[in-house]
Amino acid sequence: DQQVKQNSPSLSVQEGRISILNCDYTNSMFDYFLWYKKYPAEGPTFLISISSIKDKNEDGRFTVFLNKSAKHLSLHIVPSQPGDSAVYFCAASAGGSNYKLTFGKGTLLTVNP
Amino acid sequence: DTAVSQTPKYLVTQMGNDKSIKCEQNLGHDTMYWYKQDSKKFLKIMFSYNNKELIINETVPNRFSPKSPDKAHLNLHINSLELGDSAVYFCASSQGPGNTEAFFGQGTRLTVV
């Protein structure tokens, strides 16, 4: 039972263009969402997060949008750079005393020079 | 300085053996985790400890036993290894409950032959 879904296993984008990575969730108790980036043979690294009380959070080239009614979030990367090529994981937490993150399966982003 | 370090990075062992993976964090975090990334690339939580106390055990077989000698360490011991245990195991830590980012180690690729 996948509570966090990333339906696109891969995405290819030209350098300088926008990358949009999508994530859907089913658990209405989730109230905190995170994006992690992972390079091969390394652990995931935190990228950006958003609380359910917000619908947008921006950090430099990265913006996360949250649509609670649709249970959907997206990560926008503008402009995309070759160094952004990695697997991007969407994760969610129910917050409070819940200590675990529920991850999606990841989307492999390739940014072509 | 590595924030979350786990050893070994690679582990190849025969079925039936007992092995341990060590994890240490120097971030001063209260909460530590073990995640498993299986062949389908899902990252799933196995255990979580908060201040050396087990708070999450996600129906992991009894052959897996976490040990937290102090807040900075969370080791994973696996008895009677099976082929299906082959995966990448990630240790992580966070300041507190789910609404905080988790920092991950580089992963341990376990191969059971």
Interface residues (C-beta under 8 A of the other chain):
Chain A: D31 Y32 L34 Y36 A41 E42 G43 P44 T45 F46 S49 S51 F89 S93 A94 G95 G96 S97 N98 Y99 K100 L101 T102 F103 K105 G106
Chain B: V4 T31 Y33 K40 K41 F42 L43 K44 I45 S48 N50 I55 I56 E58 F90 A92 S94 P97 G98 N99 E101 A102 F103 F104 G105 Q106 G107
